[in-house]
Amino acid sequence: MTKFRTLDDLGDLTGKVALVRVDLNLPMQDGAVTDDTRVRASAPTILELAAKGAKVLLLAHFGRPRGERVSTMSVSMTLDAVQAVLGKEVMFVPEIAGPVVEQAVGILRPGDIAMLENTRFWKGEEKNDPELARAIAANGDIYVNDAFSAAHRAHASTEGLAHLLPAYAGRSMEAELKALEAALGNPVRPVAAVVGGAKVSSKLDVLTHLVTQVDHLIIGGGMANTFLAARGVNVGKSLCEHDLAATAEAILDAADGAGCTVHLPYDVVVAKEFAANPPSLRTCNVHEVAADEMILDVGPLAVEALADVLKTCRTLVWNGPLGAFETQPFDAATVALARSAAALTKEGALISVAGGGDTVAALNHAGVAEDFTYISTAGGAFLEWMEGKELPGVKTLEQA
């Protein structure tokens, strides 16, 4: 396990200033936050630092202002939601560095919390400008990164600060890194991966990396059609990237070479039109798809076989749905397999780690999100981790 410092390595912080990178890029509607999951994820870190006597300064981005001050992208839009989750008053500071922040630090008492302005209002943030990082660091004593979802970006507030101040992983970051280590870093074998979603092209690097890491690769969603077509199956008018047939073949060959078994659906749910419960709905063998039909979900026999595969495994990584799960009944395969994985996890037979926006929605829809070992709310960072890429925000914590 890679070593990094956590909040356990911190003693009394009375009067010290903790710069804490959190994720406040929250979904909004009509000026109000619609989902505070990311705030709740960082609340334990913020409150623990405050309880240790630190003056806590929150750093976060909101939207893509591209180095300009955009009033509708001020992180102050999230202030009410943050105060509600923390159960404490939070001071808003309209800068991230300089005398205004220094003045705010002077006003704060030990255990108080302030939110600094959107880091992306400054051009130097996304350029990881050392001068901006130094200016931010000047008002802090320690740096805590609790935003795994932004760890794939080498920005001043995610990477630069870790070189300038004693750096620590927050509780959410720590949990994420431990879960990822258990899933692919040093997993209990056999390992299965479920990869779904619409297109092979968006997950090429993930698939290429996973076949060298896992024992079973389960491919679902629209991307399974591309693999089936590469194997000579007529997929009718299904979503399919026919131009990637050679790429799909290369991935299958690499899997063979690495001793990874790839599971493609052999029965499928098809319809002539993509709509809820269409009259043309039927289940058939993959070799019986008609020219005017499209594959919209994995069939029940294949799902049963996949559930049996999971029973032989000890670790599962899941990214992406097996079918067009937002529209019924094309959610059936995803829900059934997710429930099997959840049941095995509850029995203690499986370590299950899932991530990515669609995946979280699908597992919530199946009612099993709480039963998985760990669910990552990070999108891009989780995918890049699955691709085997080094995440700058994590690497600096390890070096620190």
Order of alpha helices (4+ residues) and beta strands (2+ residues): beta-beta-beta-alpha-beta-alpha-beta-alpha-beta-alpha-alpha-beta-beta-alpha-beta-alpha-beta-alpha-alpha-beta-beta-beta-beta-alpha-beta-alpha-beta-alpha-beta-alpha-alpha
